[in-house]
Amino acid sequence: MKHLLTSIIVCFATITAMSQNKAEIIVSYDSSYPNKFGKINNGKMSLLASTTEAKYFNDLSLWVDSLESTPEGKAKYIEIIKKTCMTVEPDGSMSFDLRKGPTKKSYTYVFTNLPDGSVTLYGKFGEDLGHYTEPLSEMKWTIVEDSTANVHGYECVMAESDYHGRHWKAWFTPEIPMPFGPWKLHGLPGLILKAEANGGFSFVATGLERTNRIMSPMYMQGDYSKVDRKEALKNAEYFANNEESIMNAQGQSVKIYSTDDQGNIIETPKYDGLKHNIEPDYKMK
């Protein structure tokens, strides 16, 4: 009986280890995209990848979501925010400046799975969390073999693709034969280290190293509803341009305004998906 129990424990441990898929490399990317104020937003993103799957995310957001996925972690995170963001005024009142604390910088997670032939994106669309899945076959590339570049010390070949309303140029390295890249970009015979699209969207690798990090599944998946991609993007644009009226209609009393670099109140520009969304095809006929 003792030997049987030992065998069961070993077998269970083996199955558990197999279910925890490990990455082989981690890539750091600088991402850039235009905002409605006519400026460029910059972000830091990461890609964990093996030969069969990849996970794209923001490290700080992943840390926040891992804490908030358990009651104990959520309580710990609230204490961290209080310590870093709360100020007690002389009259005893309290104010919070969330810019001071470790708050989520991005809601985007992308899981690419070769055996399933799919890519799944989790994100925030307006005030709603949602996810959708699409087949890998939606992205088609044309390789331009005589156009090369050196990116982060790797010789890369350029390829082009029209994808969801933007024309992409990507530089991939055959030295790392993994068909993944930043965001949802995939399908080339090598890791994508740089990509640019019309309108000012870009990703550039800034670091690459071996790793054995676990590619953990999506935290709090139940909080994300299944959505239609185009409808979700359309709703997100509507929310971005009507946030104040929507919140007031919900019973909140808010006034949303924008300021310039000198702190002067200015008229908030309109969000236009054709200019500001990485996938503007929801506005195209």
C-alpha positions in Angstrom: 0.0 0.0 0.0 2.9 2.3 0.8 4.5 1.7 -2.5 1.2 2.3 -4.3 0.7 5.6 -2.5 4.2 6.6 -3.4 3.6 5.8 -7.1 0.4 7.8 -7.1 2.2 10.8 -5.6 5.0 10.6 -8.1 2.5 10.2 -11.0 0.5 13.2 -9.7 3.6 15.3 -9.4 4.6 14.4 -13.0 1.2 15.4 -14.3 1.3 18.7 -12.4 4.7 19.5 -13.8 3.6 18.7 -17.3 0.6 21.0 -17.0 2.8 23.9 -16.0 4.2 24.8 -19.4 7.6 26.5 -19.3 8.9 29.1 -21.6 12.3 28.8 -23.3 13.0 32.5 -23.9 11.7 35.9 -22.7 11.8 38.9 -24.9 11.4 42.5 -23.8 9.7 45.0 -26.2 9.3 48.8 -26.3 5.9 49.5 -27.7 4.8 52.8 -29.2 1.4 54.0 -30.4 -0.3 57.4 -31.0 -2.8 58.9 -28.6 -5.7 61.3 -29.2 -3.6 64.2 -27.9 -1.2 64.0 -30.9 1.6 62.4 -28.8 3.2 59.0 -28.7 2.5 56.6 -25.8 5.3 54.2 -24.9 5.0 51.0 -23.0 7.1 48.0 -21.8 5.9 44.6 -22.7 7.2 41.0 -22.5 6.9 37.8 -24.5 7.4 34.4 -23.0 7.8 31.7 -25.7 8.5 28.1 -26.3 8.5 26.2 -29.6 4.7 25.7 -29.4 3.1 28.6 -27.6 3.7 32.2 -26.5 2.3 34.7 -23.9 2.5 38.5 -24.4 1.9 40.8 -21.4 3.1 43.6 -19.2 5.1 42.4 -16.2 3.7 44.9 -13.7 0.1 44.1 -14.8 0.8 40.4 -14.4 2.1 40.9 -10.9 -1.0 43.0 -10.0 -3.4 40.4 -11.4 -1.5 37.5 -9.6 -2.0 39.3 -6.3 -5.6 40.2 -6.9 -6.5 36.6 -7.9 -6.6 35.6 -4.2 -8.2 37.2 -1.2 -4.9 37.3 0.7 -3.1 38.8 -2.3 -5.8 41.4 -2.8 -5.5 42.5 0.8 -1.8 42.8 0.4 -2.1 44.8 -2.7 -4.6 47.2 -1.1 -2.0 47.8 1.7 0.7 48.5 -0.9 -1.5 51.0 -2.7 -2.3 52.7 0.6 1.3 53.1 1.5 2.4 54.4 -1.9 -0.5 56.4 -3.0 -2.4 57.7 0.0 -1.8 61.2 1.5 -3.4 62.3 4.8 -4.2 66.0 4.6 -3.9 68.4 7.5 -7.7 68.4 8.0 -7.6 64.6 8.3 -9.0 63.9 4.9 -7.3 61.4 2.6 -6.4 61.7 -1.1 -5.0 59.1 -3.5 -2.6 59.6 -6.4 -2.5 56.3 -8.2 0.3 57.5 -10.4 2.6 57.0 -7.4 1.9 53.3 -7.0 2.4 50.0 -8.8 -0.9 50.1 -10.8 -1.7 48.3 -14.0 -0.1 49.8 -17.1 -1.8 47.5 -19.6 -4.8 45.2 -19.7 -3.6 43.4 -22.8 -2.7 39.7 -22.7 -2.2 37.6 -25.8 -1.9 33.8 -25.8 -0.7 32.2 -29.1 -1.0 28.4 -29.3 0.3 26.5 -32.3 -1.3 23.1 -31.6 -4.7 24.8 -31.3 -4.0 27.0 -34.3 -5.4 30.0 -32.4 -4.5 33.4 -30.8 -6.6 34.7 -27.9 -6.6 38.2 -26.6 -7.8 39.4 -23.2 -8.2 43.1 -22.7 -10.3 46.0 -21.5 -12.8 47.5 -24.0 -14.2 50.7 -22.5 -15.3 49.7 -19.0 -15.7 46.0 -19.8 -13.2 43.1 -19.7 -13.4 40.8 -22.6 -11.7 38.1 -24.6 -11.8 36.7 -28.1 -10.1 34.0 -30.2 -9.2 34.0 -33.8 -7.4 31.5 -36.1 -3.7 31.9 -36.7 -4.5 31.7 -40.5 -5.9 35.3 -40.4 -2.4 36.7 -40.7 -0.6 36.2 -44.0 3.0 37.4 -44.7 5.1 38.2 -47.8 8.8 37.8 -47.1 11.1 40.3 -48.7 14.4 38.4 -48.6 16.6 41.2 -49.9 15.5 43.5 -47.1 17.4 42.9 -43.9 18.4 44.6 -40.7 20.3 44.0 -37.5 18.0 44.1 -34.5 19.4 43.7 -31.0 22.4 41.9 -32.4 20.4 39.5 -34.6 20.3 39.5 -38.4 16.7 39.8 -39.4 14.7 39.5 -42.6 11.7 41.7 -43.4 8.2 40.6 -44.1 5.0 42.5 -44.9 1.3 41.8 -44.0 -2.0 43.6 -44.2 -3.8 42.8 -40.9 -7.0 44.2 -39.5 -6.7 47.5 -41.2 -3.0 48.3 -41.0 0.0 47.5 -43.1 2.8 45.8 -41.1 6.5 45.5 -41.7 8.2 43.0 -39.4 11.8 41.9 -39.0 12.3 38.3 -37.9 15.4 36.3 -37.1 15.8 32.8 -38.5 18.4 32.3 -35.8 15.5 31.8 -33.3 13.0 29.5 -35.2 10.0 30.4 -33.1 7.0 31.8 -35.1 6.0 34.4 -32.5 6.3 38.1 -31.9 4.9 41.0 -30.0 1.2 41.5 -29.6 -0.7 39.2 -32.0 2.0 39.1 -34.7 3.0 35.6 -35.6 3.5 33.1 -38.4 7.0 33.8 -39.6 9.9 31.3 -39.7 11.7 33.1 -36.9 11.1 35.3 -33.9 9.9 38.9 -34.7 12.2 41.4 -33.1 10.8 44.6 -34.7 7.6 45.6 -36.3 6.1 48.8 -37.6 2.6 49.7 -38.9 1.3 52.8 -40.7 0.1 55.4 -38.3 2.9 55.3 -35.8 2.5 51.8 -34.2 5.7 49.9 -33.4 7.4 47.2 -31.3 11.2 46.9 -30.9 13.0 44.2 -28.9 15.2 45.6 -26.2 16.2 42.4 -24.4 16.2 38.6 -25.0 17.4 35.8 -22.8 16.8 32.2 -21.9 14.3 31.4 -19.1 12.3 28.6 -17.5 9.5 30.8 -16.3 6.1 29.2 -16.2 3.6 30.5 -18.8 0.8 30.8 -16.3 -2.8 30.8 -17.6 -4.9 33.9 -17.5 -5.7 35.1 -14.0 -9.4 35.6 -13.1 -10.6 34.3 -16.5 -14.2 34.4 -15.2 -14.0 38.2 -15.1 -13.7 38.3 -18.9 -16.7 37.9 -21.1 -16.5 36.5 -24.6 -16.8 39.3 -27.1 -16.9 39.9 -30.9 -13.7 41.7 -31.7 -15.1 44.4 -33.9 -18.1 45.1 -31.7 -15.8 45.4 -28.7 -13.5 47.9 -30.4 -16.5 49.9 -31.5 -17.9 50.0 -28.0 -14.5 51.0 -26.6 -14.4 54.0 -29.0 -17.9 55.0 -28.0 -17.0 54.8 -24.3 -13.8 56.8 -24.8 -15.7 59.7 -26.4 -18.7 59.6 -24.0 -17.2 58.5 -20.6 -18.5 61.4 -18.6 -22.1 61.1 -19.7 -22.1 57.3 -19.3 -20.8 57.5 -15.8 -23.2 60.3 -14.8 -26.1 58.2 -16.3 -25.0 55.4 -14.0 -25.6 57.6 -11.0 -22.1 58.9 -10.5 -21.3 62.6 -10.3 -18.1 63.2 -12.3 -16.5 65.9 -14.4 -13.8 64.7 -16.8 -11.4 67.2 -18.2 -8.0 67.3 -19.9 -5.0 69.6 -19.2 -2.0 70.7 -21.3 1.6 70.4 -20.3 1.2 73.7 -18.3 -1.8 72.4 -16.4 -4.3 74.5 -18.3 -7.7 72.9 -19.0 -8.2 72.1 -22.6 -10.9 70.6 -24.8 -10.5 66.8 -24.8 -9.8 65.6 -28.4 -12.0 62.9 -29.8 -10.7 59.3 -30.0 -10.7 58.1 -33.6 -10.1 54.4 -34.2 -8.7 55.1 -37.7 -5.9 57.0 -36.2 -5.5 55.7 -32.7 -6.5 52.0 -32.8 -4.0 49.3 -33.7 -6.9 47.5 -35.5 -9.0 50.1 -37.3 -10.9 47.7 -39.5 -14.0 47.9 -37.3 -14.5 51.4 -38.9 -13.9 50.3 -42.4 -16.5 49.2 -44.9 
